[in-house]
Amino acid sequence: MTPTSLDAIREWLIQQIADLLGAPPEQIDPNQPLERFGIASRDAITLVGDLESWTGLSLSPTLVYEYPTI
């Protein structure tokens, strides 16, 4: 499924991070830096790869570091 809006991407990212942490999506604050959630660099790279696959866009593997919040 290709996202149709920034809201769709935001919700996808929140769900992915929640799944990674084993937490409910409601506990993921999109305004907090991702490093605050304790995401390892390996997980950050995987997240970018999954986002790339989901959107069909070519994304930089350092995207999480360039844009540290959802």
N, C-alpha and C positions, 0 to 999 in steps of 0.2 A: 504494500500500500504506500503510495506516495503522499507525503503530507501536503495539505492544501493551505496551511497557514502557520504563522509563527506559534500560535497557541497549540497547534497539533504537535509541533516539534517540542515545545516546552513540556507538554503533557507526556510525550514519549520519553523525554530525558528524565523527567521525574519518576516515571514508572521504572525505567531501567536502573536508576540509582537506588530506588527503593528495593527492587528485586536483588540487586547486588549486596545491599546492606541487610536484607531480611527485615525491612521496616515497612510500615504502611506508608503509602505515598503522601498522606497528610502530614507526615513528619519531615518531609523534604521541603526545606525552604529554598525556593529558586533564587533568592537574593543572597544566600550565603555562599562563600567561596567553596568550590568542590573539595579543596584540600581539607576543609573543616569536617567533611564526612569521612575522612581517613581513606580515601580511594588511592590505592597503590598505582604507581605509574603504569604497570602492566594492565591494570583494569581501565585506566584512562585511555590507553591506546586501543584496547578492545572496544571501549565505548565509542570512540571516534570511528573505528572500523564498522561497527554495527550501525551507527548513524549514517555513515557513507552508503552502506548497503541499503538501508531503509529509504533514504532520500534519493538515491541514484546520483548523488553529487560526488565530485572528487574533493576530498577534504584533507587538510594538512594533519599529519599525525600529532602535531603539537597544538591542535585547536584548543584542547582543554587548558593549556597553559597560556595561550594567547587571550582566551576569553574564560576567565576563572569562575564565572557564575553561569547558571543556566540561562 
